[in-house]
Amino acid sequence: MARAKGEDRGLFERPKDSGVWWIRWTDQFGQEHREKVGKKSAAQSLYKKRKNDAREGVKLGAPLNRRQVVTVKDLLDQYLPEMVSGKSPKGVAAYEKQASLWRKKFGNTAASELRPGDISNFKEHLLETKAAGTVNRSLTFLRRLYTLAVRDLKVPSNPVGSKRVKFAKEPRERQKYFTNEEEAKLCAATDRKFGLMIVIGAQTGLRRGEQLGLRRSDVDFENRQAYLASTKAGEPQYARLNSVALAALREQLGSHTSDWVFPGVRGDAPMDGSAVTRRFQRLCEKVGISDASWHTLRHTFVSRLVMLGAPLPTVKALARHKSYEMTLKYAHLCPAHEELNLEKLAENHQPALKPAPCKKKPVQRKTLPAMEPAMVAS
């Protein structure tokens, strides 16, 4: 590392003992720069030149002005295409929304001058009107942006790096799901076609966009699966279909001639997702169910698998979760399955020293009811 004073001022070696030297210098506007040079002697010469250029207000013989300062807006313009690469249309839209947020607030700020304190203050402002999870996603976006900028030596450090900006504490998410009785109420309070959509959602775990984006050719009745062209993962996937879902899809496709499984009014386009969400919200209110949305049908699908004792790797595969962390949010729903495996351990691996028999009567535990679809296609 460079000494504060002396011939090595403004120089530092990275990695240590590698023989690769860098220079750190400040231009006439107060913006700090770092440059990778190589040999120490070359770094010393270039450092002197950069300092002299800064004093004269020039860089490499060209006039220096404010337009050469890299701003947050410049970083967004340069790295947003890389950040959205491979994302689904929904993911691209979400990233563009995040970019708009930071561009509006700090767009004209020099990228190297954005401080952790500025970001923390803005975070607190956002928390007044937005949920902690939403704010954390915005911070994650900015951290990723600066990670790319540091990689390319556009900025010296990441102001959203580890321990610099504290993320908001998120409440433990409650995975709301429909009981058999609630699903039956929903189907009974609407027409058969919308009821079929509800049943398919609960029996497949398809997200709203995935379900509405299905075409006739995507449903493979022989292999009991559906092809999903556009998913949250940003790549095509296949969803497995059980007998109830297959029967409901067969009835739905037999009710019209459109290429879309769930066509809109004219039949040449799928149903509008926002309209489906609003209709389902009104239906939930009508039957007295709160804290629910169309996505609750997906939670219902996953929750029922877990409560029926399906192994978590199987649940992860059927739900098409990207990570086990998402699947484990449902793990608390399977206490009976855990106890069953504990008893298997006791039955198959007898201890060398057996404990004395218990005189108290064992507690009778309730068994989980079988999950029956609220509406079975005729």
N, C-alpha and C positions, 0 to 999 in steps of 0.2 A: 504494500500500500504506500502511496506517496506521502512524503513528510510534509508537514504544514509549511515549512520554510526550507529553502535550499534549492539545489539543482534539480531535485525530483518533484518540485511543486507542480501540481496539475497532472501528474502521471500516476498511473496505477497498473498493477499487473493482474491479469485475469485469464485463466485460473492462476492461483498462486504457484510460483515456481515453474510456470509454463514457458517463460521467456516471451510471452505475448503481452505487449504493453499497449495501454490505452491512454488517451488524453481527455481531460475534463476542462472545459473552458466556457467563459460567459461572454456573449456578444454585447454590443453597445446598448441593447434594449433590456439587458438583464436576463435573457433566456440562456439557460444552461445547455451545453451540448457535450456529447460523448462520442469519441471516434476511436475505432480499433485501428492500430497502426502496424505493430509488428515489433521490430527491434527497438531497444530502448533508445539508442542514439537517434533513430528516425523519429521516434515519438518526441524526444526533446526538441528536435529541430522544428517539427510541425507545430508543437505547442507554442514555441516562440513566434512562429509565423501567424498562427491564429490570434494570438494576443495582440500582435502588431496590427493585423487586419482589423480587429475590433476597435482598436484605438483610432484607426484612420476611417472607420465607418465603411469598410469594404470587405468583401469576402471573395477571394480568388479573383480579384481585379474588378468585380462587378459591384455596383452600389447596393448596399443592404437597406431594406425597408421593411415595414411591418408586414407586408404581404408574404414574406418568406417565413414568418413565424407559423409553425404547425399548430392549428387550432383543433379543438374537439370535433368541429364540423369536418375538418380535413380527414381526421381519423375515421369518422363515420362514412364519409364518401369513399375512402379507400378500402376499408375492411368489411363493410356490410355485405358486399357480394360474396366474400369468402365465408362469412358467418352464416349466411342463409343457404349456402351450397348444399344440396341434397335434402333440404327441408321440404315438407309438404306445403301446399299452398296456404294452409292454415298457419303453419309454422313461420312461413315467410311473412305473412301479414302481421303476426305477433312480433317478430323481430323489427319490422318496419315501424310498428307502433312504438316500440322501445326506443328506436333510433330517433323518432320524432320527439319523444319526451326529453332526451338528453340534448338534442340539437336546439330545442327551444330554450332550455335552461342555461346550458353552458357552451352553446355552439361557437361563440366568438371568443371564448376563453382559450388562451394558449394552453395546449395540451399538457405541457410540462409544468404549468403553474396551477393546475387544478389540485387542490389540497384535500386530504382526508376530512378535514373539518368542514369544508364547503359541502362535501358529499353527505356528511353526517347531518348537517343542518337541513339539507334538502330532503333527506330521508325522513326526518321528524315532521317536516311539512307534509310530505306525502301520506304519512301515517294518520294524519288528521281526517283524511277522506278515503283512504284506500286500506285494504286488508294487508296484514303483515306478509302473507304469502305473495301478494301482488308486488309489494315494494321490494321484497327479496329477489324476485325474478328480475326486476329492473336493475338492482345492484349487481346481480350475476351477469347480466348483459354487459354492463359497463366494465366489470372486471375482465370479462373475456375480450372486450375491445382493447383494453390496455395491455393485456397479455400479448396480443398480436403486435401491438405497437412497440412494446419492449423487445420482443423477438427481433424486430427489424430496426432496432435502435432509433426509433422515432422519438421516444421519450426515455428518460433515465430510469424510471421506476413506475410501479403500479400503485396509484393512490388508493385502490380498492383491494390491495393485496391483503394477505393474512395478517390479522390483528390490527389493521389500520382503520377499517370501518366495521363496526359491529352490526351484524345483520339483526333484523327485528325478530323477536321471539314469536314463533308461530304456535297457536293453540293446537293441541292434539286433535287431529281430524277425526270426526265421528263418521264412520262409514254407514250412512243410512241405507236400509234396504227394506223392500216391501215384504210383509208377511203374506201367507197364502190368502188370508181373509182380505187384506188390503188390495191385493191384485184382483181378487174376485169382485170387489166393490168397483174398481176402476173399469173392468170389462163390462160389468152389468150396467154401468151408468153411461155407456157410449154405444155407438153403432158397431156392427160386427167388423167392418173393415178396420176401424181404428183399434178395435179390440185385438184383431189379429196382429197389428203392428206392435201392440204392447206385449203380447205373448211371445212374438219373435224376439223382441228386445230382451225379455227376461230369460229366454231359453238359449240365446246365442251370445249375449254380452257384447253385441255390436254397438259401437258408438253411433250417435245420431247420423253423422255424415257418412259413415260406412254403410249403415242400413239404407239410408235414402239413396245412396249412390249405386246400389245394386242394379244390374241389368239382368235380363232373362238368361243371357249366355253365361253369367257369372255363377249361377246356381247349378251345381253338379249333383243331381239326385242320386246317380249311381254310386258315386264315391262319397256321398254325404258330406259335402263341403261347399263353401262359397268363396269365390275369388274376390279379394278386396283390392281394387286397383289403387286407391288412395287411402293411406292410413296415417295415424299419428306418428308412426316410426319413419315416415317419409319414403317407404318402399312397399311394394305389393306384398300381401300376406294371404293366407288361407284361414278361414274359420270353420271349425268342425260343426256339424249339424246333427242334432238328435232327432228322434222320430216325431216329436211334437213340433219342432221347428220345421221339419220337412213337410209335414201335413199342412201346417199353416201357410207355408210358402206355396205349396201346390194349389191350395184354395185361392190364395191371393192372385197368383198368375192366371188362374182359370177365370177370374172375374173381369179381365180386360185383355186387350190385344197390344198394349203399348210395349215398347222395348224395355221400359223401366219397370222394375218390380213394384215400386211405389210412385206411380206417375202423378203429375200435377193435373190441373183442370183440363188442359188441352191434350195431355198425353205425350207431348213431344219433349218433355223435360220432367225431372223428378220433382217431388213435393218440395215446397219451400221449407227449409229447416226452421227458420224463425217462426213460421206459422204453426208448425208442428209443436214447437216448444210452448208457444202461447196457449194452444189448445189443450195441451197436456197439463199445463199449469192451472188452467181454469177447471179442468176435470178433477185434479187433486183437491182443489178448494171446494168443489161441489160435494165430494164424498168425505170431506173433513180430514184430509191428510196434509200435514204441514212439513216444511223443511225437505221437500222432495222436488226433483226435476226429472227430465227425461233420462239424464245420466244415472239416476237412481236405479233404473232398470239394469244397467251394467253392474252396479254394486250388488244388486239382488242376485244376478247370475253368479258372481264370484263368491258372495257370502253363502249361498246355498251349497255350492260345491264344497266349501270348507266345512260347513256344518254337517254335511253328509259324510265327512271323513276322507275326502279326496286328498292324496298326498300333495304338499305344497308345490313340488316340481310340476305335477300334473296340472294344478290350478294355474301356475305361471304360464304353462304352454297353452292351455285352453283360453286364458284371458289375454294372451299375447302381450304380457307385461315385458317391458324392456329389462327390468331388474328385479331381483328378489325383494328389494326394499319395498317396492310397491305391493307385492303379494303378501309380505309379512304384516301389512297393516290390517289384514283380515285374520291373522293367526289367533287372536284372542277368541275367535268364534268357535274354536274346536277343542274345548276342554275335555269333552267326552272322548274324542279320538286320542288325545294325549294320555288320558287315564287308561284307555284300552291297551295302548302300547306298553305302558308301565306294568300292567297286569301280565302281559305276555312275557315281559322280562322276568317277573316273579315265577311264572309257571315253567319256563324253560331253563332257568338258571337257579336251581335250588341252593340256598346258602349252606355252608358247612356247619354252621351253628344255627339251628332253628329257634326263633323266638317263641316264648310261651303263648299259647292260644288266648285270644281276647274273649272275655266273657260277655262283653256288650254285643248287642245285635248290630250287624252292619247297617249303615245308612243306605236306604234304597234311593238310588238316583233315577231321575226321570229320563226316559229315552226321548230323543228328538223325533218329532213327527215326520212322516214321509212327505216330500215336497211334490205336490200334485199341481199341474198347470191349472190356472183359473179358467182357462177357456181352451177346449180341445176342438180342433177343426173337424168338421163332419166329413 
